[in-house]
Amino acid sequence: MPMNRFCIACPAVCGALLCAVFLTASPQDGVDRDKYAREYVQFQVLQLDQWTKGFPHAYNLASMQPPVDLSKMNEAAKAGANDLRECVIRLSALSQSRDLMSNSEFRNQLDRALAIAKEVNAAMGSQRFSAVLQSDWDQIRSTLNNLARIYKLESLAFLEPPGAGGRGGRGGRGAPAAATANATTEVLPPGAGLVGYVVDQQCAARGKGMWTNAECVKRCVRDGDKIVLVTEEGKIFNIANPDKIEPDSYGQKVALLGKTEGETITITGLK
């Protein structure tokens, strides 16, 4: 996509941290909470605007080419990227309202954007779009969910895609039954381990510069993102039992011991 993901991700991280401080301030701190809540929403809308600018073109182009099967997408999913972009443009205009936190028109438009995004989300979770497009969608979905939580609307579900185009399947939905049944399970030998960085899924997709940002990982996990392990080569492993990971390990390079199945590891130990 014609966008520098790293340059966008970093301001998002810093802005979220700054706004979180203000949003949690007590009245006696002398902070205008409504003002900063409004600015936080505006910041989220700005990020959403940036991430959706090139998404429709990439999504529509990918939908017309294998391994994506356009015949298995409903009409709402096919038009979803364009419709979502139009919604975001409208949200951007409405976000300048002084009564943003109680503005019913903004809330209704956000609700409509989430309904459209739900169809796109289903397509992204059932079709084999590229890893780059999936990464962009993760960012869009996360930002929409941040806004949904503020306005108490239904969030978008995280749907594990069946595989990234050109990289082979992940053994998820849409993978051949025989391949799933024959997936190998490996118990890592003593002294070995799956070595990588403990990060949230969003940071894992943003590049090595974000893998050691422990504060960013903590914030993203707090906001609902899931913990993964990303290797030096950028391969991402899901963690079946993330409760085994202590916050002190966020952003750290570790060796996880346990049982691997496909691209998922069940942890028995950490070092």
VEXDREN-2710 file (C-alpha; in Angstrom, 1 decimal):
% VEXDREN-2710
k/r/px/py/pz
1/MET/0.0/0.0/0.0
2/PRO/1.2/3.5/-0.7
3/MET/1.8/4.2/3.0
4/ASN/4.6/4.1/5.4
5/ARG/3.3/1.8/8.1
6/PHE/6.0/2.5/10.5
7/CYS/5.5/6.3/10.4
8/ILE/1.8/5.8/11.0
9/ALA/2.2/3.2/13.7
10/CYS/4.6/5.3/15.8
11/PRO/2.3/8.4/16.1
12/ALA/-0.6/6.1/16.9
13/VAL/1.4/4.6/19.8
14/CYS/2.5/7.9/21.2
15/GLY/-0.9/9.5/20.7
16/ALA/-2.7/6.6/22.4
17/LEU/-0.4/6.8/25.4
18/LEU/-0.9/10.5/25.8
19/CYS/-4.6/10.3/25.5
20/ALA/-4.8/7.4/27.9
21/VAL/-3.1/9.5/30.5
22/PHE/-5.6/12.3/30.1
23/LEU/-8.6/10.0/29.9
24/THR/-7.7/8.4/33.2
25/ALA/-7.0/11.7/35.0
26/SER/-9.1/12.5/38.0
27/PRO/-11.2/15.7/38.1
28/GLN/-8.9/17.3/40.6
29/ASP/-6.1/17.1/38.2
30/GLY/-7.7/20.1/36.4
31/VAL/-7.9/18.2/33.1
32/ASP/-10.8/18.8/30.7
33/ARG/-11.7/15.2/30.2
34/ASP/-14.4/15.9/27.6
35/LYS/-11.9/17.8/25.6
36/TYR/-9.3/15.1/25.7
37/ALA/-11.9/12.4/25.1
38/ARG/-12.9/14.3/22.0
39/GLU/-9.3/14.7/20.8
40/TYR/-8.7/11.0/21.4
41/VAL/-11.7/10.1/19.2
42/GLN/-10.5/12.6/16.5
43/PHE/-7.1/10.9/16.6
44/GLN/-8.6/7.5/16.1
45/VAL/-10.7/8.8/13.2
46/LEU/-7.6/10.4/11.7
47/GLN/-5.8/7.0/11.9
48/LEU/-8.8/5.3/10.4
49/ASP/-8.8/7.8/7.5
50/GLN/-5.1/7.1/6.8
51/TRP/-5.4/3.3/6.9
52/THR/-8.5/3.2/4.6
53/LYS/-7.3/5.5/1.9
54/GLY/-5.5/2.8/-0.1
55/PHE/-7.4/-0.2/1.3
56/PRO/-10.3/-0.3/-1.2
57/HIS/-8.0/-0.5/-4.2
58/ALA/-5.9/-3.2/-2.8
59/TYR/-8.9/-5.2/-1.5
60/ASN/-10.8/-5.0/-4.8
61/LEU/-7.7/-5.9/-6.8
62/ALA/-7.0/-8.9/-4.6
63/SER/-10.6/-10.0/-4.8
64/MET/-10.3/-10.4/-8.5
65/GLN/-7.3/-12.7/-8.3
66/PRO/-6.6/-16.2/-7.0
67/PRO/-6.3/-17.5/-4.3
68/VAL/-9.3/-15.3/-3.3
69/ASP/-12.6/-16.8/-4.6
70/LEU/-14.9/-13.9/-5.4
71/SER/-17.8/-16.3/-6.1
72/LYS/-17.8/-17.2/-2.4
73/MET/-18.2/-13.5/-1.2
74/ASN/-21.6/-11.9/-0.8
75/GLU/-22.4/-8.6/-2.4
76/ALA/-22.0/-6.7/0.9
77/ALA/-18.4/-8.1/1.2
78/LYS/-17.6/-7.3/-2.4
79/ALA/-18.6/-3.7/-2.0
80/GLY/-17.5/-3.4/1.6
81/ALA/-14.1/-1.7/1.2
82/ASN/-15.5/1.1/-0.9
83/ASP/-18.6/1.5/1.4
84/LEU/-16.4/1.6/4.4
85/ARG/-14.2/4.3/2.9
86/GLU/-17.2/6.4/2.2
87/CYS/-18.3/6.0/5.9
88/VAL/-14.9/7.0/7.1
89/ILE/-14.9/10.2/5.0
90/ARG/-18.2/11.0/6.6
91/LEU/-16.9/10.2/10.1
92/SER/-13.9/12.5/9.5
93/ALA/-16.3/15.4/8.7
94/LEU/-18.5/14.7/11.7
95/SER/-15.5/14.3/14.1
96/GLN/-15.1/18.1/14.1
97/SER/-18.3/18.5/16.0
98/ARG/-18.0/20.2/19.4
99/ASP/-20.4/17.7/21.0
100/LEU/-18.6/14.7/19.5
101/MET/-18.9/12.5/22.6
102/SER/-22.7/12.8/22.6
103/ASN/-23.3/13.4/18.9
104/SER/-25.9/10.9/17.7
105/GLU/-25.1/11.4/14.0
106/PHE/-21.5/10.5/14.6
107/ARG/-22.5/7.4/16.7
108/ASN/-25.0/6.3/14.0
109/GLN/-22.4/6.7/11.3
110/LEU/-19.9/4.7/13.3
111/ASP/-22.5/2.0/13.8
112/ARG/-23.0/1.9/10.1
113/ALA/-19.2/1.7/9.5
114/LEU/-19.0/-1.2/11.9
115/ALA/-21.8/-3.0/10.2
116/ILE/-20.1/-2.7/6.8
117/ALA/-16.7/-3.6/8.3
118/LYS/-18.3/-6.8/9.7
119/GLU/-18.9/-8.0/6.2
120/VAL/-15.3/-7.2/5.2
121/ASN/-14.0/-8.8/8.4
122/ALA/-15.9/-12.0/7.5
123/ALA/-14.3/-12.0/4.0
124/MET/-10.8/-11.3/5.4
125/GLY/-11.4/-14.2/7.8
126/SER/-12.5/-16.7/5.2
127/GLN/-10.5/-15.8/2.1
128/ARG/-6.8/-16.1/1.5
129/PHE/-5.8/-12.4/1.1
130/SER/-2.1/-11.4/1.2
131/ALA/-0.3/-11.0/4.5
132/VAL/0.2/-7.3/3.8
133/LEU/-3.6/-6.8/3.2
134/GLN/-4.4/-8.8/6.4
135/SER/-1.9/-6.6/8.3
136/ASP/-3.6/-3.4/7.1
137/TRP/-7.0/-4.9/8.0
138/ASP/-5.8/-5.7/11.5
139/GLN/-5.0/-2.0/12.0
140/ILE/-8.4/-0.9/10.6
141/ARG/-10.3/-3.4/12.7
142/SER/-8.4/-2.4/15.8
143/THR/-9.0/1.3/15.3
144/LEU/-12.7/0.6/14.7
145/ASN/-12.9/-1.5/17.8
146/ASN/-11.3/1.3/19.8
147/LEU/-14.1/3.6/18.7
148/ALA/-16.7/1.0/19.2
149/ARG/-15.7/0.6/22.9
150/ILE/-15.9/4.4/23.4
151/TYR/-19.4/4.5/22.0
152/LYS/-20.5/1.2/23.5
153/LEU/-21.1/-0.5/20.1
154/GLU/-20.5/-4.1/19.1
155/SER/-16.8/-4.7/18.3
156/LEU/-15.5/-6.7/15.3
157/ALA/-14.5/-10.2/16.1
158/PHE/-10.9/-11.3/15.5
159/LEU/-11.1/-14.0/12.8
160/GLU/-8.0/-16.0/12.0
161/PRO/-7.5/-16.1/8.2
162/PRO/-7.0/-19.4/6.5
163/GLY/-3.7/-18.4/5.1
164/ALA/-1.8/-15.6/3.4
165/GLY/-1.8/-15.6/-0.4
166/GLY/1.5/-16.9/-1.8
167/ARG/2.7/-18.2/1.6
168/GLY/0.7/-21.4/1.9
169/GLY/-2.1/-22.1/4.3
170/ARG/-2.0/-21.8/8.1
171/GLY/-4.2/-24.8/8.7
172/GLY/-7.1/-22.6/9.7
173/ARG/-10.5/-22.3/8.2
174/GLY/-10.6/-23.1/4.5
175/ALA/-7.6/-25.5/4.7
176/PRO/-8.1/-28.9/3.2
177/ALA/-9.4/-31.4/5.8
178/ALA/-6.7/-33.9/5.0
179/ALA/-4.0/-31.3/5.5
180/THR/-5.5/-30.3/8.9
181/ALA/-5.8/-33.8/10.0
182/ASN/-2.2/-34.6/9.1
183/ALA/-0.7/-31.5/10.8
184/THR/2.4/-32.4/12.6
185/THR/2.7/-31.9/16.3
186/GLU/6.2/-31.4/17.7
187/VAL/7.4/-31.3/21.3
188/LEU/10.5/-29.1/21.5
189/PRO/13.4/-31.0/23.0
190/PRO/14.9/-30.0/26.4
191/GLY/17.3/-27.1/26.0
192/ALA/15.7/-26.1/22.7
193/GLY/12.9/-23.7/22.3
194/LEU/11.0/-21.5/20.0
195/VAL/13.0/-18.3/20.0
196/GLY/11.4/-14.9/19.3
197/TYR/9.9/-11.7/20.7
198/VAL/6.8/-11.7/22.9
199/VAL/4.6/-9.0/21.3
200/ASP/1.0/-8.3/20.5
201/GLN/-0.3/-9.2/17.1
202/GLN/-0.5/-5.7/15.7
203/CYS/3.1/-4.8/16.7
204/ALA/4.3/-8.2/15.3
205/ALA/3.1/-7.1/11.9
206/ARG/4.6/-3.6/12.1
207/GLY/8.2/-4.6/11.8
208/LYS/11.2/-5.3/14.0
209/GLY/11.3/-1.7/15.4
210/MET/8.1/-2.4/17.3
211/TRP/9.0/-5.9/18.7
212/THR/11.0/-4.5/21.7
213/ASN/8.6/-1.7/22.6
214/ALA/7.3/-3.2/25.8
215/GLU/5.1/-0.3/26.7
216/CYS/3.3/-0.5/23.3
217/VAL/2.8/-4.2/23.8
218/LYS/1.3/-3.7/27.2
219/ARG/-1.1/-1.1/25.9
220/CYS/-2.2/-3.2/23.0
221/VAL/-2.8/-6.2/25.1
222/ARG/-4.7/-4.1/27.6
223/ASP/-6.9/-2.9/24.7
224/GLY/-7.7/-6.5/23.7
225/ASP/-5.0/-7.5/21.2
226/LYS/-3.7/-11.0/21.6
227/ILE/-0.1/-12.1/22.5
228/VAL/2.0/-13.8/19.9
229/LEU/5.6/-14.8/19.4
230/VAL/7.4/-13.4/16.4
231/THR/10.8/-14.8/15.3
232/GLU/13.8/-12.9/13.9
233/GLU/12.6/-13.9/10.4
234/GLY/9.2/-12.3/11.1
235/LYS/7.3/-15.6/11.4
236/ILE/4.4/-15.3/13.8
237/PHE/3.3/-18.0/16.2
238/ASN/0.0/-18.0/18.0
239/ILE/0.1/-18.9/21.7
240/ALA/-2.6/-21.3/22.9
241/ASN/-2.2/-20.5/26.6
242/PRO/-1.2/-16.8/26.7
243/ASP/-1.8/-16.8/30.5
244/LYS/1.6/-18.5/30.8
245/ILE/3.2/-15.2/29.6
246/GLU/4.0/-12.7/32.3
247/PRO/3.9/-8.9/31.4
248/ASP/7.6/-8.7/32.3
249/SER/8.3/-10.8/29.1
250/TYR/6.5/-8.3/26.8
251/GLY/8.9/-7.0/24.2
252/GLN/11.6/-9.4/25.3
253/LYS/13.4/-12.1/23.3
254/VAL/12.7/-15.4/24.9
255/ALA/12.7/-19.2/24.2
256/LEU/9.3/-20.8/24.6
257/LEU/9.2/-24.5/25.4
258/GLY/6.2/-26.6/24.6
259/LYS/4.2/-28.3/21.9
260/THR/3.8/-26.8/18.5
261/GLU/1.0/-27.6/16.1
262/GLY/1.2/-25.7/12.8
263/GLU/1.8/-22.1/13.7
264/THR/0.5/-22.4/17.3
265/ILE/2.5/-23.3/20.4
266/THR/1.2/-24.5/23.7
267/ILE/3.7/-23.3/26.3
268/THR/5.1/-25.6/29.0
269/GLY/8.0/-23.3/29.9
270/LEU/9.8/-20.1/29.2
271/LYS/13.4/-19.1/29.4
END
